């Protein structure tokens, strides 16, 4: 078999999982229920966030908070302060791709 197969959690419970972490990129899967999210942090690579379901609430640097819905893809540059979470009743599910792999910025 030439291809590699990766699996991610399917469900509504909170999860932050690294699906792929190789020399090319990080590919992460995240699920957050209402009032859950990530701690404030700075992006450690070029980041792409894809909203799979729910509504993503995100504040970047000193901008006002914005919301994004299923089908939206955000591109967040390196070294940007981020507050990521779910403020809605519907479960939020996102894929987060970091490319290049953050270790390339060290």
C-alpha positions as YAML, in Angstrom:
chain: A
units: angstrom
residues:
- id: 1
  name: UNK
  ca: [0.00, 0.00, 0.00]
- id: 2
  name: UNK
  ca: [1.44, 3.36, -1.02]
- id: 3
  name: UNK
  ca: [-0.97, 5.60, 0.86]
- id: 4
  name: UNK
  ca: [-1.05, 6.26, 4.57]
- id: 5
  name: UNK
  ca: [-4.38, 6.23, 6.36]
- id: 6
  name: UNK
  ca: [-5.13, 8.64, 9.21]
- id: 7
  name: UNK
  ca: [-8.19, 8.60, 11.45]
- id: 8
  name: UNK
  ca: [-9.73, 11.26, 13.67]
- id: 9
  name: UNK
  ca: [-12.33, 11.19, 16.42]
- id: 10
  name: UNK
  ca: [-15.96, 11.34, 15.44]
- id: 11
  name: UNK
  ca: [-18.22, 12.66, 18.16]
- id: 12
  name: UNK
  ca: [-19.27, 15.66, 20.19]
- id: 13
  name: UNK
  ca: [-16.86, 15.44, 23.13]
- id: 14
  name: UNK
  ca: [-14.06, 18.00, 23.45]
- id: 15
  name: UNK
  ca: [-10.95, 16.85, 21.62]
- id: 16
  name: UNK
  ca: [-7.68, 18.39, 20.41]
- id: 17
  name: UNK
  ca: [-5.77, 15.81, 18.44]
- id: 18
  name: UNK
  ca: [-2.74, 15.86, 16.17]
- id: 19
  name: UNK
  ca: [-3.62, 13.73, 13.18]
- id: 20
  name: UNK
  ca: [-0.45, 14.33, 11.14]
- id: 21
  name: UNK
  ca: [2.83, 15.73, 12.40]
- id: 22
  name: UNK
  ca: [5.53, 15.17, 9.81]
- id: 23
  name: UNK
  ca: [8.24, 17.13, 8.02]
- id: 24
  name: UNK
  ca: [5.62, 18.93, 5.91]
- id: 25
  name: UNK
  ca: [2.89, 20.05, 8.27]
- id: 26
  name: UNK
  ca: [0.76, 19.64, 11.37]
- id: 27
  name: UNK
  ca: [-2.81, 18.54, 10.70]
- id: 28
  name: UNK
  ca: [-5.00, 18.89, 13.81]
- id: 29
  name: UNK
  ca: [-8.63, 18.12, 14.56]
- id: 30
  name: UNK
  ca: [-10.55, 19.94, 17.28]
- id: 31
  name: UNK
  ca: [-14.05, 19.68, 18.73]
- id: 32
  name: UNK
  ca: [-15.38, 22.21, 21.26]
- id: 33
  name: UNK
  ca: [-18.75, 22.48, 22.96]
- id: 34
  name: UNK
  ca: [-20.23, 25.74, 24.22]
- id: 35
  name: UNK
  ca: [-17.73, 27.83, 26.24]
- id: 36
  name: UNK
  ca: [-14.79, 25.56, 25.35]
- id: 37
  name: UNK
  ca: [-11.73, 26.46, 23.32]
- id: 38
  name: UNK
  ca: [-7.99, 26.90, 23.35]
- id: 39
  name: UNK
  ca: [-5.99, 28.99, 25.81]
- id: 40
  name: UNK
  ca: [-4.76, 32.30, 24.42]
- id: 41
  name: UNK
  ca: [-1.60, 31.69, 22.40]
- id: 42
  name: UNK
  ca: [0.43, 32.91, 19.45]
- id: 43
  name: UNK
  ca: [0.35, 31.12, 16.11]
- id: 44
  name: UNK
  ca: [3.60, 29.21, 15.73]
- id: 45
  name: UNK
  ca: [3.33, 28.78, 11.96]
- id: 46
  name: UNK
  ca: [1.18, 29.81, 9.04]
- id: 47
  name: UNK
  ca: [-2.25, 28.46, 10.09]
- id: 48
  name: UNK
  ca: [-5.31, 27.39, 8.09]
- id: 49
  name: UNK
  ca: [-8.53, 26.75, 10.03]
- id: 50
  name: UNK
  ca: [-11.44, 25.02, 8.34]
- id: 51
  name: UNK
  ca: [-14.84, 25.11, 10.05]
- id: 52
  name: UNK
  ca: [-16.54, 21.73, 9.62]
- id: 53
  name: UNK
  ca: [-19.59, 22.44, 11.80]
- id: 54
  name: UNK
  ca: [-20.74, 25.02, 14.30]
- id: 55
  name: UNK
  ca: [-19.56, 28.60, 14.69]
- id: 56
  name: UNK
  ca: [-15.95, 29.53, 15.39]
- id: 57
  name: UNK
  ca: [-15.45, 32.60, 17.60]
- id: 58
  name: UNK
  ca: [-11.94, 33.99, 17.20]
- id: 59
  name: UNK
  ca: [-10.10, 37.14, 18.23]
- id: 60
  name: UNK
  ca: [-6.77, 37.85, 16.55]
- id: 61
  name: UNK
  ca: [-4.31, 40.33, 18.08]
- id: 62
  name: UNK
  ca: [-6.28, 43.46, 18.98]
- id: 63
  name: UNK
  ca: [-9.07, 42.99, 16.41]
- id: 64
  name: UNK
  ca: [-12.68, 42.63, 17.49]
- id: 65
  name: UNK
  ca: [-13.86, 39.05, 17.75]
- id: 66
  name: UNK
  ca: [-15.16, 37.55, 14.50]
- id: 67
  name: UNK
  ca: [-17.31, 34.50, 13.85]
- id: 68
  name: UNK
  ca: [-17.01, 31.95, 11.06]
- id: 69
  name: UNK
  ca: [-19.30, 29.09, 10.08]
- id: 70
  name: UNK
  ca: [-19.26, 25.73, 8.31]
- id: 71
  name: UNK
  ca: [-17.42, 26.04, 5.00]
- id: 72
  name: UNK
  ca: [-15.23, 28.98, 6.04]
- id: 73
  name: UNK
  ca: [-11.45, 28.64, 5.82]
- id: 74
  name: UNK
  ca: [-9.25, 31.17, 7.65]
- id: 75
  name: UNK
  ca: [-5.58, 31.84, 7.00]
- id: 76
  name: UNK
  ca: [-3.76, 33.21, 10.06]
- id: 77
  name: UNK
  ca: [-0.15, 34.39, 9.69]
- id: 78
  name: UNK
  ca: [2.74, 33.37, 11.91]
- id: 79
  name: UNK
  ca: [3.08, 34.99, 15.37]
- id: 80
  name: UNK
  ca: [-0.46, 36.31, 15.76]
- id: 81
  name: UNK
  ca: [-2.16, 36.30, 19.19]
- id: 82
  name: UNK
  ca: [-5.19, 34.03, 19.05]
- id: 83
  name: UNK
  ca: [-8.26, 33.43, 21.21]
- id: 84
  name: UNK
  ca: [-10.19, 30.50, 19.74]
- id: 85
  name: UNK
  ca: [-13.44, 29.07, 21.05]
- id: 86
  name: UNK
  ca: [-17.11, 28.20, 20.79]
- id: 87
  name: UNK
  ca: [-19.68, 30.57, 22.26]
- id: 88
  name: UNK
  ca: [-22.72, 28.84, 20.74]
- id: 89
  name: UNK
  ca: [-24.92, 25.87, 21.62]
- id: 90
  name: UNK
  ca: [-23.97, 23.88, 18.51]
- id: 91
  name: UNK
  ca: [-20.79, 21.81, 18.70]
- id: 92
  name: UNK
  ca: [-17.82, 23.41, 16.91]
- id: 93
  name: UNK
  ca: [-15.55, 21.19, 14.82]
- id: 94
  name: UNK
  ca: [-12.47, 22.47, 12.99]
- id: 95
  name: UNK
  ca: [-9.43, 21.20, 11.18]
- id: 96
  name: UNK
  ca: [-6.23, 23.18, 11.76]
- id: 97
  name: UNK
  ca: [-3.35, 22.89, 9.32]
- id: 98
  name: UNK
  ca: [0.02, 24.41, 10.19]
- id: 99
  name: UNK
  ca: [2.39, 24.68, 7.25]
- id: 100
  name: UNK
  ca: [5.25, 24.65, 7.35]
- id: 101
  name: UNK
  ca: [5.60, 22.41, 10.37]
- id: 102
  name: UNK
  ca: [6.14, 24.76, 13.38]
- id: 103
  name: UNK
  ca: [9.50, 23.15, 14.12]
- id: 104
  name: UNK
  ca: [10.77, 24.93, 10.98]
- id: 105
  name: UNK
  ca: [10.34, 28.29, 12.82]
- id: 106
  name: UNK
  ca: [12.50, 27.29, 15.78]
...
